[in-house]
């Protein structure tokens, strides 16, 4: 009996109470992993893209001045990520010639150390190696432009929702 693990009458394995019709606590199933019956939260995917874009900006600070206007119009998926973007833009506007180490030290001094750790995490940089500090700046710039175009299209689609166009007269009216 001991070899096959047959519990004593009324007792479960390893001293846990056995209740007829219920599984022991150790046999409770965990949630399905991604791709097996679970649906990812779209806001998680957007937040991940936002973190990649911030990593691009931190590791390639010259992109801040190149795309400052488009970045200023952007609202990120999380208020914390958005605050980090605003801090990056403010630092770029007030300091010329920023490099990655100076930018990171400024951000840490202003209370962004923990968030900076999540943005520059190895998992983010493994998915987007072009966002790493040693990556090609031209490629990083292309990827940032693609991200901003994607965000602009997504924002433009939601802004145009509820509008209809009269193709004969060319008028665009709001649908009530």
C-alpha positions in Angstrom: 0.0 0.0 0.0 2.8 2.4 0.8 4.4 1.8 -2.6 1.4 2.7 -4.6 0.5 5.7 -2.3 -2.9 4.5 -1.3 -4.1 6.9 1.4 -5.5 5.8 4.7 -9.2 5.9 4.9 -10.4 9.5 5.1 -6.9 11.0 4.5 -5.4 12.4 1.3 -1.8 12.2 0.2 0.8 13.8 2.4 -1.6 14.4 5.2 -4.1 16.6 3.4 -7.8 15.9 4.0 -9.3 13.8 1.3 -12.8 15.0 0.2 -14.8 12.6 -2.0 -15.4 14.1 -5.4 -12.7 16.8 -5.2 -9.2 16.8 -6.3 -6.3 17.1 -3.8 -5.0 20.7 -3.7 -1.8 19.8 -5.6 -3.9 18.5 -8.5 -5.6 21.9 -9.2 -4.9 22.9 -12.7 -3.2 26.1 -13.5 -4.7 28.5 -16.2 -4.0 27.5 -19.8 -0.8 28.9 -21.2 -1.0 31.5 -24.0 -2.3 30.0 -27.2 -4.1 27.1 -25.5 -7.6 28.4 -24.8 -6.6 31.7 -23.4 -6.9 35.1 -25.1 -4.2 37.7 -24.7 -5.2 41.1 -23.5 -4.8 43.6 -26.4 -3.7 46.2 -24.0 -0.8 44.0 -23.0 0.4 43.8 -26.6 0.1 47.6 -26.9 2.0 48.1 -23.6 4.7 45.8 -24.9 5.0 47.8 -28.1 5.2 51.0 -26.0 8.0 49.5 -23.9 9.9 48.6 -27.1 9.5 52.2 -28.4 10.7 53.6 -25.1 13.7 51.3 -25.2 14.4 52.6 -28.7 14.3 56.2 -27.4 16.4 55.6 -24.4 19.1 53.6 -26.2 19.0 55.9 -29.3 18.4 59.4 -27.8 19.0 61.1 -31.2 15.6 59.8 -32.2 13.9 61.9 -29.5 14.7 65.1 -31.4 14.0 63.6 -34.8 10.5 62.5 -33.9 9.7 65.0 -31.1 6.5 66.3 -32.6 5.0 62.9 -33.3 6.0 61.6 -29.9 4.5 64.7 -28.2 1.1 63.9 -29.8 1.3 60.2 -28.6 -0.6 58.9 -25.5 0.8 55.6 -24.4 -1.2 52.6 -23.1 -0.2 53.1 -19.4 0.0 56.3 -17.4 3.4 55.3 -16.1 4.8 54.6 -19.5 3.3 57.9 -20.7 5.0 59.8 -17.8 8.3 58.2 -18.8 7.8 59.4 -22.4 7.0 62.9 -21.2 10.1 62.9 -19.0 12.2 61.8 -22.0 10.8 64.6 -24.2 11.4 67.2 -21.5 15.0 66.0 -21.0 15.6 66.0 -24.8 14.2 69.6 -25.1 16.3 70.9 -22.2 19.5 69.1 -22.9 21.3 68.7 -26.2 23.8 65.9 -26.9 22.2 63.3 -24.6 23.6 59.8 -24.6 22.1 56.7 -23.2 24.0 56.7 -19.9 23.3 60.4 -19.2 19.6 59.9 -20.1 19.3 56.8 -17.8 21.0 58.6 -14.9 18.6 61.6 -15.3 15.6 59.2 -15.3 16.8 57.3 -12.3 17.3 60.6 -10.4 13.7 61.6 -11.2 12.2 58.4 -9.8 12.0 56.2 -12.9 14.5 53.6 -11.9 12.0 50.7 -11.5 10.2 51.6 -14.7 13.5 52.0 -16.6 14.3 48.4 -15.5 11.1 47.0 -17.0 11.6 49.0 -20.3 15.2 48.0 -20.7 14.5 44.4 -19.6 16.3 41.6 -21.5 12.9 40.1 -22.5 12.0 43.3 -24.3 15.4 43.6 -26.0 15.4 39.9 -26.9 12.2 40.4 -28.9 13.4 43.7 -30.4 17.2 43.6 -30.7 17.1 46.8 -32.8 16.1 48.6 -29.6 19.4 47.7 -27.8 22.1 50.3 -27.2 24.6 48.9 -29.7 22.0 48.4 -32.6 22.2 50.3 -35.9 20.7 53.7 -35.4 19.2 53.8 -38.9 17.3 50.5 -38.3 16.2 51.8 -34.9 14.9 55.0 -36.6 13.0 52.9 -39.2 11.4 50.8 -36.5 10.4 53.8 -34.5 8.8 55.4 -37.6 6.9 52.2 -38.2 5.6 52.2 -34.6 4.6 55.8 -34.8 2.8 55.2 -38.2 1.0 52.2 -36.7 -0.1 54.2 -33.6 -1.2 57.1 -35.8 -3.3 54.8 -38.1 -4.9 53.3 -35.0 -5.7 56.7 -33.6 -6.9 58.0 -36.9 -9.3 55.0 -37.3 -10.9 55.6 -33.9 -11.1 59.4 -34.6 -12.9 58.7 -37.9 -15.4 56.3 -36.3 -18.9 57.7 -36.4 -18.2 59.9 -39.5 -19.8 59.4 -42.9 -18.9 61.0 -46.1 -21.4 62.2 -48.7 -19.4 61.3 -51.8 -21.5 63.4 -54.2 -21.0 66.7 -52.3 -17.7 65.8 -50.5 -19.2 66.7 -47.1 -18.2 64.8 -44.0 -20.9 64.9 -41.3 -20.9 63.4 -37.8 -23.4 60.5 -37.4 -25.6 61.0 -34.3 
